Amino acid sequence: MPSDTGQAARFFKYRALAVSIFLVAGAAMIHPTQAQSTDTGISGIPEVIDADVLKFGQQRVILWGVDAPERPQRCYINGTVWGCHDAAKRQLQLLAGRGEVSCTYRGEPDRLGRQFGVCTSGGDDLNAEMVKAGFALAFEEQSDEYVVDMVDAITAGVGLWQVGVEFEEPWLFRRRETPGGLR
C-alpha cells in the first residue's frame, strides 16, 4: 500500500476505475451485441428461453417447422422420468451459444406477437440441428422442411428417439395441457 496520502488517494482512484472497467467489460460479455432487427428477421446473441424459443432483447422467435418438449412435459427412459425438456433446452443453448444467431422470419406472428423463424449460427440451421439431434420433432402442421432430418434422427436413435424413451408429441401435449395450445 502506498505510504503518503497523495499516493493512497491515487491508488484508490485507479482501483475504483479498474473495478468499473471490469464491471462494464463483464456486462459487455453477458450481452456482447444488441439485436439487429429488420422486417424480415433478427440477429444477435439470443437468450434461450425454451427448448424451441430464442429471445433477442424483447423479441421472441419460435423455431419454425419444429417442435420441442414443453417444460412441464414428462418423458421416460426405461420407465424412469427423464427431463427431456431440459435436455432439449441445453442442446439449443449449445447451438445458439456458438456465436451470433440470425433468424429469418417465416409465416405470421402468433397471437402474442412472437415471430416464427429459421435460425442459423456459423452457417448451421439451428432448427435442423435440433431435429437431427433428436431434441425437436418436425412440426408438419407448419412445414415439412425437417421431416428428412427427423427420419435420420429416428434411424440414428438419438435424443427422444433413443431406445427405451417414451414421449408424447409436444403439440399433442400442448393441446391437452396449455390454454389455447400456445408454446
N, C-alpha and C positions, 0 to 999 in steps of 0.2 A: 504494500500500500504506500502511495506517495507520502513524503514527510511534511511538506508545507501545505498551507491552506489553499493556495492557488492551484497547486498540482492536484490536490484532493478534489477540488471543485471540477477541474477539467476531467479528471478520472471518472467521476460520477456522471458528468455531462455526456462524455463519449460512451460510457457504459449504457446509459439510458438510450442514446442514439443507436447503439448496436442492438439493443433489445428491440427497439422499434423496428429497425430494418429486418431483424429476424422474424418478427411477428407479421410484417407486411409480406415478406417473402413466403412465409408459411401459408398465409391466406391465398397468395397467388398460386401456390402449388395445389391447394384444395380446389380452386376454380381457375385453372390456368387460362381459359378462354371464355369469352362471352359467347352466347349462342348467336349465330348469324342466321336470320330468318328471311325467307322470301315467300312469295305466294305459292311457290312450287315445292318448298322444302325448308329444312333447317339443318344447321351443322354446329358442332361444338363438342364440348366434353359433357355428356349427359350423366344424370344420376339414374341408376337403375332402381325403379320403384316397385317393380313387379317382375314376374318371370317373362313377360312379353310387353312391358311398358317402360319407355325411357322418358326422362323429364329433362328438358332443356330450359332452364330458367323457370318460367311459369307454363310453358307449352309441353303438354304430354303427347307422346307419339306411341300409338299401339302398333306393334309389328303387324303388317299387312299379310294376310293369307296364311297365318299360322296361329295356333292357339296353344298355350302352355297351362299346366296345372294351376289351379287357383289356391290362394293362401290357406283357406280352411279345408281344402280337399284332402282326403286321405288316400294314400296309395299303400300297397303292401308288397313286401318281398317275402316269399315263402311264409305268408300268414302273419308276418310281423309288420307293424306300422312303419312306413318309410316316408320321410319328409321330401316327397317328390317336388313340391313347390320350391322348397329351399334349395334343392339340388339344381333345379332349372334356373332359379334366380342367380345362383352362384355362377352357372355357366354363362349367362348373359352378362354378368359383371366381368367375367374373364374376357369375353369377346369385346365388350364395349370399353374395357379398361386399357386396351392396347394403344389408344390414341384418339384423335378426333374422329367423331362419328358424323356421317352425313345421311340424312333421311330425305327421300323423295316422297312427297305426299301422294297417296292413292285414294280414290273414292272420296266420299263426303265425310266430314267430321261426324262423330257420334252426337247423341243428344246433349252431351256435356261439353261439346266443343273440342273434344280431343281428336287429333288428326290420326289417320292411319298412314303408315309409311313403310317403304322398303329402305332399310338402313344398312349402310356399308361402313367399314373401317379397314384401312390398309388394303383396299381392293376386295375384301371379302364381304359377301352378302350375309349380314348377321341373321336375317330371317332363315335363310337356307342353312346356315351353320347350326342354328338351334334345332332345326328339324333333323339334320344329319347326325347330330349328337344324341338324338332321341329324347330331347327335353322339351320339344314342342311338336305338335301334330300339324299336318297340312290341314288348313281350315277351308274345305272345299266350298262351303257356303259363300265364301268371299272370293276365292281364287283356286285354280288347280295348279298354280306355278310350282308348288313344293311337294306334289304327290310323289314324283320320282325320288326325291330326297327322302321321303318318309319310307318308301319301299326299301331303299338302301339301308336305312336305319333298322327297319324290321329284320331285314336279311342279316345285318351285322349283329343284331341282338344287343343294341346299346341303349342306355338311358331307360326310358319307360318300356322298351322292348326287350329288356334283359329277361332271361329265363326266370320264372318264378314271380314276376311282377304282375300285380293286378291293379288296374286303374279304370276310372270312368273317363270318357272323353270330356274335356273341360267344358265344352259348350252344353253338353247334357247336364253336367253338374250345375252350371250357372243357371240354366233354365229352371231347374228344380229348386235351387237354394238362394238365388240372388234376385231381389226385386227388379223386374224389367230385364233380367238377363245381361245387365251391363258388366263389362270387365272392370 
